């Protein structure tokens, strides 16, 4: 199995086990904060692009990585995370579109080895979020597992006017934290949550 060191992003060190991701009220613009409420990562969806693109900067506004869609208007597809300093493709976020469950896989960009999976918890909640009036306000939860199906952590939505998620990593020995935090932001933006 690959180690997380292989997926280190130049200039970014996320060593805490929990983070909060918050979306701005106006557009798909996000920030991730550590346990001390320090902003450690910011990302925003570029507007008016044929392919969806999400540049990310650290707490000091230095470019750290970018996530780009594999094709135009890609609701169920591939999103590649590229290190901004080295231009190296690190991982691919791969969405399996389903009406009953949102499933995202995190794969190695070169070998396509599955590193982690992010699954929404509960078909009833997923259906309600998609089809009920104001369903987008229902907080959702995701479980993060490693390639063997072992529990890694959770992404828990909070009820608020703007999307807010608590990300808890219980065991990141085989899963890169940067990717999980970026995935929470990208999943929210892509699925219009």
C-alpha positions, -999 to 999 in steps of 0.1 A, spaced: 0 0 0 12 35 -7 22 58 21 9 93 26 44 108 21 40 100 -16 11 125 -17 26 154 3 17 188 -12 46 212 -14 42 240 12 12 225 30 13 208 63 -19 196 78 -9 178 110 -42 181 131 -67 154 133 -98 176 129 -107 205 107 -137 226 99 -146 235 63 -169 265 57 -185 278 25 -191 315 20 -227 326 16 -223 339 -19 -204 314 -41 -184 282 -41 -156 296 -20 -143 276 10 -119 278 39 -106 251 61 -96 259 97 -76 239 122 -86 233 159 -74 268 168 -96 284 141 -65 293 120 -73 293 83 -50 266 68 -65 263 33 -87 282 10 -103 271 -22 -128 285 -47 -145 273 -79 -133 293 -109 -164 309 -125 -172 308 -162 -148 280 -171 -157 252 -196 -140 227 -172 -145 230 -135 -114 242 -117 -106 248 -80 -74 266 -71 -63 262 -34 -40 285 -14 -26 281 21 -33 304 51 -8 329 37 -24 329 2 4 309 -14 -7 286 -42 -5 249 -30 -27 228 -54 -54 229 -80 -83 204 -87 -95 202 -123 -123 183 -139 -114 157 -165 -141 170 -189 -166 197 -193 -196 199 -169 -184 168 -151 -210 159 -125 -200 122 -123 -164 120 -133 -128 126 -125 -111 155 -108 -73 156 -107 -54 172 -78 -22 188 -90 6 202 -68 10 239 -78 47 240 -70 57 208 -89 29 205 -115 27 168 -105 -7 151 -106 -10 134 -72 -45 119 -70 -78 117 -88 -112 122 -71 -135 98 -89 -173 102 -85 -197 72 -89 -230 90 -95 -260 73 -78 -293 86 -66 -291 66 -34 -256 72 -23 -228 96 -31 -195 77 -35 -162 92 -42 -129 73 -46 -95 88 -41 -70 72 -66 -33 75 -72 -30 97 -104 -4 74 -120 -12 38 -108 -50 44 -103 -46 25 -70 -76 33 -47 -63 51 -16 -96 59 1 -133 61 -4 -158 87 8 -194 75 11 -225 94 21 -243 77 50 -279 68 45 -299 65 13 -330 82 29 -309 114 37 -293 114 2 -327 111 -15 -342 138 8 -313 161 0 -318 156 -38 -356 157 -40 -373 175 -11 -379 213 -11 -350 229 8 -334 194 9 -300 211 4 -303 224 40 -303 189 54 -268 183 69 -252 152 54 -225 129 67 -198 110 49 -176 81 61 -140 80 49 -125 45 45 -91 33 33 -86 9 4 -92 -21 26 -125 -7 39 -111 3 73 -125 34 90 -104 65 85 -127 93 96 -159 113 90 -171 144 73 -201 157 92 -223 185 79 -236 210 104 -270 228 101 -263 264 92 -270 290 66 -237 283 49 -223 248 44 -201 238 73 -184 205 77 -164 190 106 -137 166 93 -123 142 118 -94 119 108 -91 90 132 -64 71 113 -46 88 84 -18 63 82 -26 54 46 -47 84 35 -34 119 28 -53 145 49 -48 173 23 -68 152 -2 -96 145 22 -100 182 31 -98 192 -6 -124 165 -14 -149 179 12 -147 213 -6 -149 199 -41 -177 174 -33 -198 203 -18 -192 225 -49 -198 198 -75 -229 184 -60 -244 218 -53 -248 209 -16 
